Amino acid sequence: MMIDYQSEVSDVRFVVTDDGLDLTYREWPGASHERPPLVLVHGFLVDYREWEDVATRLSDRRRIIAVDLPGYGKSPIPDGASPDLPLFVRAVAGAIRALCPGPVDLAGHSMGGGIAIAVAAQHPALVRRLVPVDALSFPFRMPFKGRLPLIPGFGRLLFKKLYRRGMFLDYFRSDVVHDPASLNLARIDHYYRAFDTPERRDWAFRTLPLTADPSPIAALAPLVKQPTLILWGEHDRLIPRHVAESLHRAIAGSRLEWIGGSGHAPVEEQPDETARHMAAFLV
């Protein structure tokens, strides 16, 4: 039985999925109910807020739901669970079933893009159209700073003790965005506060194997049959363009469009352009 109730956080709600996962989400009710809802999935180390700028630009067109994955944002860490692809797919599929009366349009950024691909492949009846944005999907060589937390012993220490506010901000400034002036510093500070507890740091650390080896997502990509628009920041320094091209080849009939003036996070760095592409595709 689904339970949906207001959170103490303004504009955020909680939902309990049909298989017992407790998730938070933000909803923009939208002026029109003629189109299916649009469900948005965030990436690693962030939460639903990374989609706020895009969602507000599309919210006059349809109902929009941005989900916090288990252990991210205000969603609690599930007891006895591991932060892996099956859990995140289960969470997103469960949120769709709990909150939406029929198939949805599904978009995800970075790790969330990979999760969205897996949901579309494994739960095709839940997804009408798919928009992966700079999606974790095919293997690639991670930048040096991305490999540091994977070093045995030192990586766990880095995440639990050494990865402080300055290093967190530098990751977004140096690796995520193309133009550091585009950073929403208040939002980055929010991401850091959500990350900076022993339990959340450990959860993020345990998520790293998924980000380091996306081959399970690559294996699922050819199973995606929904109309798919792949969006990619033209200057992405985290996930290189050959990944976008491999994903484009793997999903039959997909379109690949580049977002100029953006690094890895066009949903935050170029929300106007990202929303424009999505609005034209999600008709």
N, C-alpha and C positions, 0 to 999 in steps of 0.2 A: 504494500500500500504506500503510495507516494504521500509525503508530508511536505508542505511548502509554507514557510512562515518567515515573517519579517526579521531581519537581523538588527542588531544594535548599531550597525554601521549604515549611515544614510545611503539609500538607494540600492542596498545590497540585500539579497534574500538567501535563505537556506532551502535546499531541497534534499530529501532523502530518496535515493533511487529505489527501484523495485528490488534490487538485491542488496540494499542496506548501506550504500555509500552516502556519507553526509558531505554535501558540496555547497559552496557559496557561488552565487552568480549575480550579475548585474543585468537588468532588463531595461530596454527602451521600448515601450509599448507600440509605438508607431501609429501613424494615422490611417494606414490601409491594412486590411486583413485579406486582401485579394491574393497577395503573393505569399509563398510559404515563409515561415520564420527563417532568419539567418542566425546560425550558431557560430560563435567565434571561440577559437582555442589559442591560448597564449603559449609562449616559449619558455625556455629554461631561465631560472632566476628571476622571473617576473610574474605578473598575474594578469587578471582581466583588464587592468587599467591600460595596458599597452595598446588595447583596441579602442579606447575611449574616443580618440580624435576621429577615427574612421567611423565609428558607430554613430557619433553625433551628426556626421555628414550624410549618413544613409537612413537615419531614424525617421525621416518624414515619409519614407517609402514602404516600410514594413516593420514588423516586430523583430527586435534584435535581442539575442541572449548571449552574453559573454561569460563563460564558465571559468571558475578557478579549479584547476586540477587538484587531485588529492595531495595534501601537504604543501600547497602553494596558496598565496593570498590568505584568505581567512578559512579555507577548507582545512579541516583537521587531518592529521596523519592517521590513516586507518590502522587499527590494531593488527599486528601480525602480518602486514602486507609489505610487499617490496615495490619500490617506484620503478616499475618496468613497463614495457609496452602493453602487455595484456591488462594490467591494472588501469592504465590511462585510457585504453580503448573501452574497457568496461565502464569507466566513469562517464566518458562522453556519450557513449551509446545509451547508458542509463539515464543521463540527463535529458537526452532527446526524447526518449520514451516517456519520461515523467512530465516533461514540460510542454511538449508539442503534440498536436493531434494527428499529424501525418508527416511525410517526408520533409526534410529541411534542406536549405542550402547551407553548406558547411565550409568554413574557412579556417585555416590555422597558419600560424607564423612559426618558423624555425622548428623547434621540437614539436610544437603544436601542429605545424603543417604535416610533419610525419605521422602524428597521431591521427589527424584528419584523413590522410591517405589510407591508413590502416582501417579506420572506421568505415570508409566508403567501400573498401575491398571486402571486409568481413561482415558488414551489415548493410548490404546494398539497398534494402527496402527503406532504410532510414534517411538516405541521402539522395536528393534530386540533382544538385550541381555541387561542384567541388572547386575550391580556390586555395591551393597551397602557395604560401608566400615565403620565399627563401627557405624552403622546407628541408629539414633533415630527412634525407632519403637514400642517397647513394654514398658509399664510402669516399672519404677524402682525407688528405693529410691536414690535421689540425694545426693551427698556429702554435708556436712554442709555448705561449702563456696558457693556451688551452690544454697542452699536454702536461704541464707541470702538476696539476692535481692528480694525474694518473700515475705518477711515480710512486711505487710501493713505499709505504711508511710516510714519506715526506708529503705526499698528496693529502692524506688524511689530516696530518698536522696543519697543512696550509689551510684547508677548509675549516677546521675546527678552531684554530688558534690565530693564524697569521693573516687570513684574508679579511683585512679591516676595511674601513670606509674608503680610504684613499685608493687602495687597490681595486675595490669594487667600482668606484667611479672611473678609474683609469681604464678598466675593461670596456666600459660603455663608450668612453671618449675615444680610445685608441683603436678599438676593434669592432665595435658595433655600428657606430654612425660614420658617415662620410664627412659631415661637417660638424665639428664639436659644438659650434654655436647653436645647432638645432636641438641640443639636449634639453630636456625638461628636467632641471636639477631637482625640483621638488618631487617629481615622480621617481627619479632614481633614488632619492633619499627614502621614499616610501618603500621601494623594492628592498633597499638595504635593511631597513628596520624589520621588515617581514622575514628576511633571511637570517638576521643576526640573533638567533637563539640556538642553544646547543642542539635541540631536536630538529630544527629546520635546517641547520647547517649539515647535520648528519644525513637528513633526507635528501638534500641536494647532492651531497657527496655520493650517496648510493644511487642517484639518478645518472651519474656520469657514464656508466657502462653503456646506457642507451644512446647518449650523445656521441660516444666514441665509436660505436659500432652500429650504424644504421642499416646493416645488411638485411635484418628481418623486414624493414620497411621497403627496401629495394625489391625484395622477393614478392611483396604484396602489390607493388605498383602496377604490374601488368594485369592484375585482376580488376583494376578500376575500370568500370564501363560507363560511369556517369560523364556527362560533358564537364570538361575540366579546363580551367584557366590557371596557368602557372605564372605567378608574378615574381620578379626577382630584381633586387637592387643592383643597378649597373656597376656599383663600386663595392660590392660585398667582399670584405676581406676575411670573413669567417668561413663561409661555404662558397667555394669557387664556382664559376659559371659552368664548368664541365658537369657539375652535379645537376644544374638546371637543364642542361641539354640531355643528359642521360634520363632524367625524369620525363622530359618531353617525349623522348623516343619510346619510353616504357609504357606510357599511357596513350593508347590509341586514340587519335583524333583530338588530342589536347592542343591548346594554344599556349605559346610562351611569349610573354611580353615583359620588356625591361622597364624599370622605373628609373629614370634619369635623376641625377643629383642625390642618390640614396646609397647608403651602405647596406648593412644586413637587415635593418629594421625600417623598411619603407612605411609600415603602418604608423610609426611615430615620426619618422623624418620627413616623409612626403605623403601626409594623409590625404591631401586634396587629390593628388594623382592616383593614389591607391584606391580611394573611394570612387573616382571617375571610372577607372578600369572595371571595378567590381560592379558598379551600377549598370554599366553597358552590357556586362555579361549575364548578370542575374536578373533577366527579364522574365 
